[in-house]
Amino acid sequence: MGSRFIGAIAAVGLSLIAFGATAQQVSDNQVAAMTDWSVFEYKDGEKRECWAVSTAKESVNTREGRVVAVRRSDILLMVSFLPHMKVAGQVGFTGGYPFAGGSNVDVKIDGQNFVLITEGEWAWPASAGDDAKIVAAMKRGTEATLSARSSRGTKTEDTFSLLGFTAAVEDAEKRCK
């Protein structure tokens, strides 16, 4: 990996980490709801951040081929707009646990396959171009299934409805242009 790629990953990771911290503080800043997706907006002076966010409709956790019960924190799929960081339409996913080191998250949206890279409890596409492809597929799709592996070896499969996604992501983008 080149240093430019590592730098881009670090910048993306910082915005997702910032979202995680901010999301807990601004959970009451919901400004719209579109079927299965919500829009959140955070303002602090000139700083404005917006997210289209959804929670999993179904989660299946398996270990050694058997369904198991595990404790996970929030499971969220989102698209972020952070104009002060020059971030527009960034896809992010948190599975509610630390991902296995060096692992990826497989994303399936109505027959299309994508990959997210992981770091800690967060995953995101490798490039802004990949963000755009995933967002376009989500706008056309009906559901997204994200499959991952935790640092403890649990395989997870989280399914998100895409009903209301287009309206929510367009609203978030409009609020943070």
HELIX and SHEET records of a PDB file:
HELIX    1   1 SER A    3  GLN A   25  1                                  23    
HELIX    2   2 PRO A   83  MET A   85  5                                   3    
HELIX    3   3 ALA A  128  ARG A  140  1                                  13    
HELIX    4   4 PHE A  165  ARG A  175  1                                  11    
SHEET    1   A12 GLN A  30  MET A  34  0                                        
SHEET    2   A12 TRP A  37  ASP A  44 -1                                        
SHEET    3   A12 LYS A  47  THR A  55 -1                                        
SHEET    4   A12 LEU A  76  LEU A  82 -1                                        
SHEET    5   A12 VAL A  87  THR A  94 -1                                        
SHEET    6   A12 TRP A 122  TRP A 124 -1                                        
SHEET    7   A12 GLN A 112  GLU A 119 -1                                        
SHEET    8   A12 ASN A 104  ILE A 109 -1                                        
SHEET    9   A12 GLU A 143  ARG A 149 -1                                        
SHEET   10   A12 LYS A 155  SER A 161 -1                                        
SHEET   11   A12 GLU A  58  ARG A  63 -1                                        
SHEET   12   A12 ARG A  66  VAL A  67 -1                                        
END                                                                             
